[in-house]
Structures are given as C-alpha cells and as structure tokens.
Amino acid sequence: MVQNADKDYNAYFQDVPPGVKHQAIVWLQKQCMEKAKRLPAEFDTLEEWEAFRDKVCRELPDLIGIPKLPPLKPSRIRARFQVGEDVLGELVDVYADDDYSIPAYLFLPLERPQGKLSALIFSPGWNQGKWIKSYQMFAVRMAKQGFAVMILDHAPFGETAPQDREPVFNMSLTMELCSLLGYSQMGLRVAETLRCMEYMLSRPDIDPERIALSGLCQGGMDTWFAGALEPRFAAVAPLCSATTFAIHAAEQASYRSNADASPFPHGILNLCDVDHLHEMIAPRPLMVRGNLGDDWWPMSGYDTLEARTKKVYALYNAQDKVDFRMEVNEHDLTNQFADALEAFLLRYLKAE
C-alpha cells in the first residue's frame, strides 16, 4: 500500500509534466538547441571568418554525406524542340555515373546573341521536377533575354523514380539506401546540383563566369548548400527556405511535422547552421526571399539569418550585394518571386 498518497499526489503536479518529461523528442530538441548555441555566431575579422569557412568546406561533404561522383563524361541530349517563337528546348540526361543520369530541361534562346550565354540552374522543391509549369514559364522568360536556364529532376522525383509509387515511399526508399552508404538525401541533391554545374561549365555556349543558382523550398536548400561549396556560382538566390536548423528543432517540432526527414542532413549542427551556409556565399551576389505563408519554414530564424549574413558581407565591404526580403506570395516561382529573380539575374549576369 502506498503511504502518504495525498502528499505524493500533490508533488506530482510540482514537477515537469510527465507528458513532456518522458518525451524523447523534447530531449532531442534540447540537445539540438545546445549544439546550436555552441556554434560561432560572430566573426570579428575577415581572417577569422575565412578560417571557419574553409573548415566547413573541408568537413561538410563527408559530414552530411555528399556522394563523390566520377568525372563527367558526355551527356546525352535526348530531344531538341522549339518552344514558342524564339526559344529552343533540350531534354538533357546529365551524366552522373555509368547507370545514373540527371534528367533536365535546358531552355536557350533560339537566335543566339554574340558571345557566350549567361545561365541559371534552377532546383525544384520537394516532389517537384522539370515539368512544373511556372518554372518552365520563367525559363522561357529568361531565354528570351539571352539566358540558358536548366531545370533538373532531383532523386527521387520527376523521371528519377517509379511513377506507380507515392512520393513519400520513393523518398523513404532513397533515404534508406543513402543511409546504408553514408549519404544523405540532401547530400545526393547537392551532388546532382554540382554535377549540373559541371555540365554547364563543359558547354562551349555557356559563359563559365556567369552561371547562377536558384531554387525553391527544398530546392532553396540545395541552393544554399551548393552555392556555399561551389565558388564558381556567380550569384545565388534561394527562395522559400529562409530559417535555421536550430529554430526548426526548437520551435517547429512543437507545432508541425515535416513530410519526411530528408531536409535534415545528419550531424549538421556539429559543424554549422543555415546562416553559415548563406555567409559562405559572400562576397558574391545573394538574394534571399522568404514566404510568410510557409509555416514549415519558421519565421523565428529569419532575422538571425539575415543579420548574421549581412555582418559577414560587411567584412568584404559587399553589403550592397546581399538582398533579404519576406513576401506574402504563393509557394511558387511566380509574382514577386519571379520578378525579383529576373531583376537579380539581369543586374548581375546580363551580358554587356
């Protein structure tokens, strides 16, 4: 028989509620918050910042599992087709490995201007690919202004996965196989983006000094990862992906679950957070657009992301090359986002 039952019962309500105390998720959230607090937040000198940046560049690929693809071989152009009156389309299988290619649409001006073309690689979001109408419309819009625009299919979406299975199933299968090999699905996406950059660099009609990278949502994540690791991207523009992993852990896990774990590469908070990846793009032009309606990108990380990134740009005296803005828009490359990206590309990459 339990003695002093009333006393024990009253004490029950003076402790942390058992429904919280017994949750492994809360325990994990706290560990993520502690890890994030130990990451460097301020850099007083350019030398201090660049030492940290170089450390991240060295360690990040192995930490999050970015596959090392073999050297680029010739890629197959599966089809060529005219789009409207003045745009040429190509369906390209970008070589990744002997039994692995990245399907992509490449939009080009039908009448080539003098000199080489400025270019954009655009990375679609979760469960999206090169068939998204708004992305194609933007690509045509820029091709008419003399740009080459590539939209790729990331594994496991578009042509890269069996079409009779649900997207979540294909994502789970991709993540399972990646985990066995020490990769992450986000690392695989980054490898695909970087390989598309290699392909664009290999084309004689593309100016290697004027290739930009942009993407939306999970494609925005590819953009800040690949843009941080590949300095040959001349300009970088992530859309609808503006927050930090620390805020995801501390806040979003309490009110919303993501569809899967793919946006969260293992071990990332042992090295850096999203703000550091944006900072690594400095001093190159950077445009960031957040969408207020996207509750899966917690707003509480946005101001930290902006403030810290601008401080690093200031170390390079490049404050005029970074542009952050929050908008109320649909979750798509339309309206304000499309207009802003067009203006950004024309400002920094348009041929003289």
Backbone hydrogen bonds in HBPLUS format (Angstrom, degrees):
<---DONOR---> <-ACCEPTOR-->    atom                        ^
c    i                          cat <-CA-CA->   ^        H-A-AA   ^      H-
h    n   atom  resd res      DA  || num        DHA   H-A  angle D-A-AA Bond
n    s   type  num  typ     dist DA aas  dist angle  dist       angle   num
A0008-ASP N   A0004-ASN O   3.02 MM   4  6.31 167.3  2.04 161.6 165.0     1
A0009-TYR N   A0005-ALA O   2.89 MM   4  6.00 153.0  1.97 146.6 154.6     2
A0010-ASN N   A0006-ASP O   3.00 MM   4  6.26 156.2  2.06 150.7 155.7     3
A0011-ALA N   A0007-LYS O   3.05 MM   4  6.30 156.1  2.11 148.0 154.8     4
A0012-TYR N   A0008-ASP O   3.09 MM   4  6.26 136.9  2.28 139.9 150.7     5
A0012-TYR N   A0009-TYR O   3.23 MM   3  5.13 129.9  2.49  92.0 105.0     6
A0013-PHE N   A0010-ASN O   3.19 MM   3  5.74 144.8  2.32 109.9 117.3     7
A0014-GLN N   A0011-ALA O   2.97 MM   3  5.15 163.8  1.99 111.2 116.4     8
A0020-VAL N   A0017-PRO O   2.80 MM   3  5.48 155.5  1.86 122.3 130.1     9
A0021-LYS N   A0017-PRO O   2.86 MM   4  6.06 168.4  1.88 153.2 156.9    10
A0022-HIS N   A0018-PRO O   2.99 MM   4  5.64 156.5  2.04 143.8 146.1    11
A0023-GLN N   A0020-VAL O   3.08 MM   3  5.36 166.4  2.10 117.2 118.8    12
A0027-TRP N   A0023-GLN O   3.37 MM   4  6.71 161.6  2.41 144.4 149.1    13
A0028-LEU N   A0024-ALA O   2.86 MM   4  6.16 154.6  1.93 151.7 158.4    14
A0029-GLN N   A0025-ILE O   2.80 MM   4  6.06 156.0  1.86 151.1 158.4    15
A0030-LYS N   A0026-VAL O   2.98 MM   4  6.24 161.0  2.02 153.1 156.6    16
A0031-GLN N   A0027-TRP O   3.17 MM   4  6.46 151.2  2.26 140.9 148.5    17
A0032-CYS N   A0028-LEU O   2.96 MM   4  6.27 158.4  2.01 153.0 158.5    18
A0033-MET N   A0029-GLN O   2.96 MM   4  6.25 156.9  2.01 151.1 157.7    19
A0034-GLU N   A0030-LYS O   2.94 MM   4  6.20 153.3  2.01 146.6 153.6    20
A0035-LYS N   A0031-GLN O   2.91 MM   4  6.14 163.5  1.94 152.5 156.8    21
A0036-ALA N   A0032-CYS O   2.94 MM   4  6.12 163.6  1.97 150.2 154.6    22
A0037-LYS N   A0033-MET O   3.07 MM   4  6.27 149.3  2.17 141.8 149.5    23
A0038-ARG N   A0035-LYS O   3.09 MM   3  5.38 137.6  2.27 102.8 114.5    24
A0039-LEU N   A0036-ALA O   3.19 MM   3  5.39 155.8  2.25 104.8 112.1    25
A0049-TRP N   A0045-THR O   3.08 MM   4  6.38 161.2  2.12 147.9 152.8    26
A0050-GLU N   A0046-LEU O   2.87 MM   4  6.05 168.2  1.88 154.0 157.2    27
A0051-ALA N   A0047-GLU O   3.05 MM   4  6.14 147.0  2.17 143.1 151.0    28
A0052-PHE N   A0048-GLU O   3.28 MM   4  6.55 157.3  2.34 143.6 148.8    29
A0053-ARG N   A0049-TRP O   2.83 MM   4  6.12 162.7  1.86 155.5 161.2    30
A0054-ASP N   A0050-GLU O   2.95 MM   4  5.98 160.5  1.99 141.0 145.7    31
A0055-LYS N   A0051-ALA O   3.18 MM   4  6.36 148.2  2.28 137.9 146.1    32
A0056-VAL N   A0052-PHE O   3.03 MM   4  6.37 157.9  2.08 154.3 159.6    33
A0057-CYS N   A0053-ARG O   2.96 MM   4  6.28 161.5  2.00 152.6 157.8    34
A0058-ARG N   A0054-ASP O   3.04 MM   4  6.23 151.3  2.13 143.2 150.3    35
A0059-GLU N   A0055-LYS O   3.01 MM   4  6.17 161.5  2.05 152.5 157.1    36
A0060-LEU N   A0056-VAL O   2.84 MM   4  5.41 161.3  1.87 152.6 155.5    37
A0063-LEU N   A0059-GLU O   3.06 MM   4  6.08 159.6  2.11 155.8 162.0    38
A0064-ILE N   A0060-LEU O   3.03 MM   4  6.09 172.8  2.04 166.4 164.2    39
A0065-GLY N   A0061-PRO O   3.07 MM   4  5.73 119.7  2.45 128.6 142.5    40
A0066-ILE N   A0061-PRO O   2.85 MM   5  4.96 159.7  1.89 147.5 150.9    41
A0184-SER N   A0065-GLY O   3.15 MM 119  5.17 152.1  2.23 131.2 124.4    42
A0076-ARG N   A0093-ASP O   3.24 MM  17  5.18 133.5  2.47 144.4 140.5    43
A0093-ASP N   A0076-ARG O   2.78 MM  17  5.18 171.0  1.79 163.5 166.7    44
A0078-ARG N   A0091-LEU O   2.65 MM  13  5.37 133.4  1.86 160.9 176.7    45
A0091-LEU N   A0079-ALA O   2.90 MM  12  5.11 161.1  1.93 142.9 147.3    46
A0081-PHE N   A0089-GLY O   2.91 MM   8  5.08 155.8  1.97 143.3 145.9    47
A0089-GLY N   A0081-PHE O   2.63 MM   8  5.08 167.4  1.65 170.8 173.0    48
A0083-VAL N   A0087-VAL O   2.72 MM   4  5.02 176.7  1.72 149.3 150.4    49
A0110-LEU N   A0086-ASP O   3.06 MM  24  5.04 174.3  2.07 120.6 118.8    50
A0088-LEU N   A0108-LEU O   2.73 MM  20  5.05 168.6  1.74 153.7 157.1    51
A0108-LEU N   A0088-LEU O   2.78 MM  20  5.05 162.0  1.81 156.3 161.5    52
A0090-GLU N   A0106-LEU O   2.83 MM  16  5.05 140.5  1.98 142.8 154.4    53
A0106-LEU N   A0090-GLU O   2.83 MM  16  5.05 157.9  1.88 150.8 156.5    54
A0092-VAL N   A0104-ALA O   2.82 MM  12  5.23 158.3  1.86 160.4 163.8    55
A0104-ALA N   A0092-VAL O   2.85 MM  12  5.23 143.6  1.99 153.9 164.0    56
A0094-VAL N   A0102-ILE O   2.93 MM   8  4.85 158.7  1.97 139.1 132.1    57
A0102-ILE N   A0094-VAL O   2.84 MM   8  4.85 155.0  1.90 134.4 142.5    58
A0096-ALA N   A0100-TYR O   2.98 MM   4  5.41 142.7  2.12 154.8 152.7    59
A0097-ASP N   A0100-TYR O   2.85 MM   3  4.80 152.6  1.93 146.6 144.4    60
A0100-TYR N   A0097-ASP O   3.09 MM   3  4.80 165.5  2.12 113.9 110.6    61
A0153-ASP N   A0103-PRO O   2.90 MM  50  5.61 151.7  1.98 175.3 174.6    62
A0105-TYR N   A0151-ILE O   2.92 MM  46  5.33 155.7  1.98 157.3 159.3    63
A0151-ILE N   A0105-TYR O   2.89 MM  46  5.33 157.2  1.94 153.3 161.0    64
A0107-PHE N   A0149-VAL O   2.81 MM  42  5.15 166.1  1.83 148.2 151.5    65
A0149-VAL N   A0107-PHE O   2.92 MM  42  5.15 157.6  1.97 144.7 152.2    66
A0117-LEU N   A0205-ASP O   2.87 MM  88  6.09 176.4  1.87 146.8 147.7    67
A0207-ASP N   A0117-LEU O   2.87 MM  90  5.46 177.1  1.88 146.5 145.8    68
A0148-ALA N   A0118-SER O   2.86 MM  30  6.27 155.2  1.92 149.3 157.2    69
A0119-ALA N   A0210-ARG O   2.89 MM  91  6.30 158.4  1.93 162.1 165.2    70
A0212-ALA N   A0119-ALA O   2.84 MM  93  6.15 166.4  1.86 142.9 145.7    71
A0120-LEU N   A0148-ALA O   2.82 MM  28  6.33 145.9  1.94 156.3 166.3    72
A0150-MET N   A0120-LEU O   2.84 MM  30  6.26 162.8  1.87 162.9 168.4    73
A0121-ILE N   A0212-ALA O   2.98 MM  91  6.33 155.7  2.04 145.3 150.9    74
A0214-SER N   A0121-ILE O   2.99 MM  93  6.36 159.0  2.03 166.6 168.6    75
A0122-PHE N   A0150-MET O   2.74 MM  28  6.03 169.4  1.75 173.4 177.2    76
A0123-SER N   A0214-SER O   2.86 MM  91  6.29 152.6  1.93 138.6 147.2    77
A0216-LEU N   A0123-SER O   3.22 MM  93  6.71 144.9  2.35 165.4 171.2    78
A0128-GLN N   A0125-GLY O   3.10 MM   3  5.36 135.3  2.31 140.0 131.3    79
A0132-ILE N   A0129-GLY O   3.42 MM   3  6.22 169.6  2.43 123.6 123.7    80
A0136-GLN N   A0132-ILE O   3.10 MM   4  6.43 159.3  2.15 154.9 161.2    81
A0137-MET N   A0133-LYS O   2.85 MM   4  6.10 159.2  1.90 156.0 162.3    82
A0138-PHE N   A0134-SER O   3.04 MM   4  6.22 152.2  2.12 139.8 146.7    83
A0139-ALA N   A0135-TYR O   2.94 MM   4  6.19 155.8  2.00 145.3 152.4    84
A0140-VAL N   A0136-GLN O   2.90 MM   4  6.19 159.9  1.94 153.9 158.3    85
A0141-ARG N   A0137-MET O   2.97 MM   4  6.11 157.1  2.02 142.3 149.2    86
A0142-MET N   A0138-PHE O   2.96 MM   4  6.27 151.3  2.04 150.8 157.2    87
A0143-ALA N   A0139-ALA O   2.84 MM   4  6.04 152.5  1.92 147.6 156.3    88
A0144-LYS N   A0140-VAL O   3.04 MM   4  6.23 152.7  2.12 151.0 156.2    89
A0145-GLN N   A0142-MET O   2.89 MM   3  5.07 145.9  2.00 102.2 113.3    90
A0147-PHE N   A0142-MET O   3.12 MM   5  5.46 158.2  2.17 134.6 134.3    91
A0146-GLY N   A0143-ALA O   3.01 MM   3  5.11 159.6  2.05 112.4 112.5    92
A0157-PHE N   A0154-HIS O   2.71 MM   3  5.73 167.7  1.72 146.0 149.9    93
A0160-THR N   A0157-PHE O   3.10 MM   3  5.44 162.0  2.13 126.4 128.1    94
A0169-PHE N   A0166-GLU O   3.02 MM   3  5.24 118.8  2.41 103.2 118.2    95
A0170-ASN N   A0166-GLU O   3.04 MM   4  6.43 163.1  2.07 159.1 163.5    96
A0171-MET N   A0167-PRO O   2.85 MM   4  6.07 155.6  1.91 150.1 157.3    97
A0172-SER N   A0168-VAL O   2.85 MM   4  6.03 160.2  1.89 147.7 153.1    98
A0173-LEU N   A0169-PHE O   2.93 MM   4  6.17 163.1  1.96 155.0 159.3    99
A0174-THR N   A0170-ASN O   2.96 MM   4  6.13 160.4  2.00 145.9 151.4   100
A0175-MET N   A0171-MET O   2.90 MM   4  6.11 164.1  1.93 154.3 158.3   101
A0176-GLU N   A0172-SER O   2.88 MM   4  6.07 155.0  1.94 148.4 155.6   102
A0177-LEU N   A0173-LEU O   3.08 MM   4  6.31 169.2  2.10 154.4 155.8   103
A0178-CYS N   A0174-THR O   2.92 MM   4  6.09 159.5  1.96 149.1 155.7   104
A0179-SER N   A0175-MET O   2.86 MM   4  5.96 158.4  1.91 147.5 153.2   105
A0180-LEU N   A0176-GLU O   3.19 MM   4  6.52 152.0  2.27 147.1 153.4   106
A0181-LEU N   A0178-CYS O   3.00 MM   3  5.24 134.5  2.21 103.1 115.9   107
A0183-TYR N   A0178-CYS O   2.81 MM   5  4.64 156.8  1.86 144.8 138.4   108
A0182-GLY N   A0179-SER O   3.18 MM   3  5.05 157.1  2.23 100.0 107.0   109
A0188-LEU N   A0184-SER O   2.89 MM   4  6.26 147.5  2.00 146.8 155.7   110
A0189-ARG N   A0185-GLN O   2.97 MM   4  6.31 155.7  2.03 147.7 153.7   111
A0190-VAL N   A0186-MET O   2.95 MM   4  6.23 156.8  2.01 148.1 154.2   112
A0191-ALA N   A0187-GLY O   2.95 MM   4  6.22 157.3  2.00 146.5 152.5   113
A0192-GLU N   A0188-LEU O   2.97 MM   4  6.26 151.8  2.05 147.9 155.6   114
A0193-THR N   A0189-ARG O   2.93 MM   4  6.24 157.0  1.99 150.8 157.0   115
A0194-LEU N   A0190-VAL O   2.89 MM   4  6.14 164.6  1.92 156.2 160.0   116
A0195-ARG N   A0191-ALA O   2.92 MM   4  6.08 147.9  2.03 141.7 150.7   117
A0196-CYS N   A0192-GLU O   3.00 MM   4  6.27 151.6  2.08 145.7 152.9   118
A0197-MET N   A0193-THR O   3.06 MM   4  6.41 144.9  2.18 142.7 152.6   119
A0198-GLU N   A0194-LEU O   3.01 MM   4  6.38 152.4  2.08 143.7 150.7   120
A0199-TYR N   A0195-ARG O   2.92 MM   4  6.28 153.2  1.99 147.1 154.6   121
A0200-MET N   A0196-CYS O   2.96 MM   4  6.23 161.1  2.00 147.4 151.9   122
A0201-LEU N   A0197-MET O   2.93 MM   4  6.19 156.3  1.99 151.0 157.8   123
A0202-SER N   A0198-GLU O   3.03 MM   4  6.26 133.1  2.26 139.6 151.9   124
A0202-SER N   A0199-TYR O   3.00 MM   3  5.06 130.4  2.26  96.5 110.5   125
A0203-ARG N   A0200-MET O   3.22 MM   3  5.41 152.3  2.30 103.5 111.4   126
A0206-ILE N   A0203-ARG O   3.34 MM   3  5.67 170.5  2.35 112.9 115.5   127
A0210-ARG N   A0207-ASP O   3.06 MM   3  5.49 167.6  2.07 118.8 122.5   128
A0234-ALA N   A0211-ILE O   2.77 MM  23  5.54 149.0  1.87 151.5 156.4   129
A0213-LEU N   A0235-ALA O   3.01 MM  22  6.47 151.4  2.09 150.8 159.2   130
A0237-ALA N   A0213-LEU O   2.88 MM  24  6.30 150.4  1.97 155.5 163.7   131
A0239-LEU N   A0215-GLY O   2.87 MM  24  5.95 154.0  1.93 167.2 173.6   132
A0219-GLY N   A0216-LEU O   2.89 MM   3  4.60 141.4  2.04 129.8 119.7   133
A0217-CYS N   A0239-LEU O   2.92 MM  22  6.29 151.6  2.00 146.9 154.8   134
A0220-GLY N   A0217-CYS O   2.74 MM   3  4.82 129.1  2.00  98.3 113.8   135
A0221-MET N   A0217-CYS O   3.13 MM   4  6.65 137.8  2.31 143.8 155.6   136
A0222-ASP N   A0218-GLN O   3.14 MM   4  6.59 156.1  2.20 145.4 150.0   137
A0223-THR N   A0219-GLY O   3.06 MM   4  6.23 146.0  2.18 134.3 143.9   138
A0224-TRP N   A0220-GLY O   3.00 MM   4  6.45 151.6  2.09 147.2 152.3   139
A0225-PHE N   A0221-MET O   2.95 MM   4  6.17 156.6  2.00 157.5 164.5   140
A0226-ALA N   A0222-ASP O   2.76 MM   4  5.73 162.3  1.79 152.9 156.9   141
A0227-GLY N   A0223-THR O   2.84 MM   4  5.48 148.3  1.94 133.5 144.0   142
A0228-ALA N   A0224-TRP O   3.32 MM   4  5.86 141.0  2.48 117.0 125.3   143
A0229-LEU N   A0225-PHE O   3.11 MM   4  6.39 151.9  2.19 148.5 156.1   144
A0230-GLU N   A0226-ALA O   2.89 MM   4  5.82 145.9  2.00 152.5 159.6   145
A0233-PHE N   A0230-GLU O   3.34 MM   3  6.23 174.7  2.34 123.7 125.3   146
A0236-VAL N   A0285-PRO O   3.05 MM  49  6.42 161.2  2.09 151.5 156.6   147
A0287-MET N   A0236-VAL O   3.02 MM  51  6.51 155.9  2.08 151.5 159.2   148
A0289-ARG N   A0238-PRO O   3.30 MM  51  6.77 159.5  2.35 153.8 159.2   149
A0240-CYS N   A0289-ARG O   2.73 MM  49  6.04 149.8  1.82 159.0 168.9   150
A0248-HIS N   A0244-THR O   3.09 MM   4  6.40 155.3  2.15 145.2 152.6   151
A0249-ALA N   A0245-PHE O   2.98 MM   4  6.25 158.8  2.02 151.8 156.0   152
A0250-ALA N   A0246-ALA O   2.90 MM   4  6.11 164.0  1.93 149.0 153.9   153
A0251-GLU N   A0247-ILE O   2.85 MM   4  5.49 160.1  1.89 145.7 150.4   154
A0252-GLN N   A0247-ILE O   3.42 MM   5  6.88 155.9  2.48 144.0 150.8   155
A0253-ALA N   A0248-HIS O   3.26 MM   5  6.46 142.6  2.41 167.7 173.3   156
A0254-SER N   A0251-GLU O   3.03 MM   3  5.67 155.9  2.09 116.4 124.0   157
A0255-TYR N   A0252-GLN O   3.00 MM   3  5.52 155.8  2.06 115.4 122.2   158
A0256-ARG N   A0252-GLN O   2.86 MM   4  5.65 150.3  1.94 172.6 174.2   159
A0264-PHE N   A0261-ALA O   3.06 MM   3  5.80 167.7  2.08 131.4 134.3   160
A0270-ASN N   A0267-GLY O   2.95 MM   3  5.50 161.2  1.98 120.1 126.2   161
A0271-LEU N   A0268-ILE O   3.03 MM   3  5.68 164.5  2.06 118.3 123.1   162
A0272-CYS N   A0268-ILE O   2.94 MM   4  6.04 169.0  1.95 171.4 169.4   163
A0276-HIS N   A0273-ASP O   3.11 MM   3  5.58 124.5  2.43 107.8 120.3   164
A0277-LEU N   A0273-ASP O   3.40 MM   4  6.84 151.0  2.50 146.9 154.8   165
A0277-LEU N   A0274-VAL O   3.09 MM   3  5.17 119.0  2.48  97.3 112.3   166
A0278-HIS N   A0274-VAL O   3.11 MM   4  6.49 155.0  2.17 154.6 160.9   167
A0279-GLU N   A0275-ASP O   2.96 MM   4  6.20 156.5  2.02 147.9 155.1   168
A0280-MET N   A0276-HIS O   2.95 MM   4  6.19 137.7  2.14 141.8 152.6   169
A0281-ILE N   A0278-HIS O   3.13 MM   3  5.58 160.0  2.17 110.9 117.2   170
A0282-ALA N   A0279-GLU O   3.10 MM   3  5.63 154.8  2.16 113.2 120.1   171
A0284-ARG N   A0281-ILE O   2.97 MM   3  5.83 142.7  2.11 139.0 138.4   172
A0286-LEU N   A0321-LYS O   2.85 MM  35  6.24 163.0  1.88 165.7 168.7   173
A0323-ASP N   A0286-LEU O   2.91 MM  37  6.27 149.2  2.00 153.6 163.5   174
A0288-VAL N   A0323-ASP O   2.80 MM  35  6.14 167.0  1.81 158.7 162.1   175
A0325-ARG N   A0288-VAL O   3.04 MM  37  6.41 135.5  2.24 146.8 160.1   176
A0290-GLY N   A0325-ARG O   2.98 MM  35  6.40 160.3  2.02 149.1 155.5   177
A0327-GLU N   A0290-GLY O   2.87 MM  37  6.11 158.5  1.91 148.1 153.3   178
A0294-ASP N   A0291-ASN O   3.08 MM   3  5.67 165.8  2.10 120.8 125.3   179
A0292-LEU N   A0327-GLU O   2.83 MM  35  6.04 170.2  1.84 172.0 175.0   180
A0295-ASP N   A0293-GLY O   3.07 MM   2  5.84 116.5  2.49 112.6  96.1   181
A0297-TRP N   A0294-ASP O   3.09 MM   3  5.75 164.8  2.11 120.9 123.2   182
A0301-GLY N   A0298-PRO O   3.42 MM   3  6.29 169.6  2.43 120.2 122.7   183
A0302-TYR N   A0299-MET O   2.92 MM   3  5.31 157.5  1.97 116.8 124.1   184
A0305-LEU N   A0301-GLY O   3.05 MM   4  6.15 161.3  2.09 149.6 155.1   185
A0306-GLU N   A0302-TYR O   2.95 MM   4  6.23 163.5  1.98 154.6 158.6   186
A0307-ALA N   A0303-ASP O   2.90 MM   4  5.98 172.2  1.91 149.9 152.6   187
A0308-ARG N   A0304-THR O   3.01 MM   4  5.99 170.8  2.02 152.7 155.7   188
A0309-THR N   A0305-LEU O   3.12 MM   4  6.07 158.1  2.17 142.5 149.1   189
A0310-LYS N   A0306-GLU O   3.02 MM   4  6.14 164.5  2.04 153.5 157.7   190
A0311-LYS N   A0307-ALA O   3.16 MM   4  6.38 144.6  2.29 141.4 150.4   191
A0312-VAL N   A0308-ARG O   3.31 MM   4  6.65 153.4  2.39 146.8 152.0   192
A0313-TYR N   A0309-THR O   3.05 MM   4  6.38 163.0  2.08 153.2 158.3   193
A0314-ALA N   A0310-LYS O   2.93 MM   4  6.12 141.8  2.08 138.8 149.1   194
A0315-LEU N   A0312-VAL O   2.96 MM   3  5.14 131.5  2.20 100.6 113.8   195
A0316-TYR N   A0313-TYR O   3.05 MM   3  5.33 142.3  2.20 103.7 114.2   196
A0318-ALA N   A0313-TYR O   2.94 MM   5  5.16 171.2  1.95 146.1 145.4   197
A0317-ASN N   A0314-ALA O   2.96 MM   3  4.64 158.2  2.01  99.9 106.6   198
A0321-LYS N   A0318-ALA O   2.94 MM   3  5.55 166.8  1.96 122.5 126.6   199
A0332-ASP N   A0330-GLU O   2.79 MM   2  5.49 128.8  2.05 111.6  95.4   200
A0337-PHE N   A0334-THR O   3.02 MM   3  5.56 123.0  2.36 156.7 146.0   201
A0338-ALA N   A0334-THR O   3.31 MM   4  4.82 162.7  2.34  99.0 103.7   202
A0339-ASP N   A0335-ASN O   3.01 MM   4  6.23 167.9  2.02 161.1 165.0   203
A0340-ALA N   A0336-GLN O   2.86 MM   4  5.92 160.3  1.90 147.1 152.8   204
A0341-LEU N   A0337-PHE O   2.94 MM   4  6.09 161.9  1.97 149.9 154.9   205
A0342-GLU N   A0338-ALA O   2.98 MM   4  6.11 162.0  2.01 148.7 153.8   206
A0343-ALA N   A0339-ASP O   3.03 MM   4  6.24 167.4  2.05 150.2 153.3   207
A0344-PHE N   A0340-ALA O   2.95 MM   4  6.08 155.1  2.01 146.6 153.9   208
A0345-LEU N   A0341-LEU O   2.94 MM   4  6.15 163.7  1.97 153.5 156.9   209
A0346-LEU N   A0342-GLU O   2.95 MM   4  6.15 164.0  1.97 155.5 160.2   210
A0347-ARG N   A0343-ALA O   2.92 MM   4  5.99 147.2  2.03 141.2 150.3   211
A0348-TYR N   A0344-PHE O   3.15 MM   4  6.33 161.3  2.18 150.3 153.9   212
A0349-LEU N   A0345-LEU O   2.81 MM   4  5.37 152.3  1.89 146.4 152.8   213
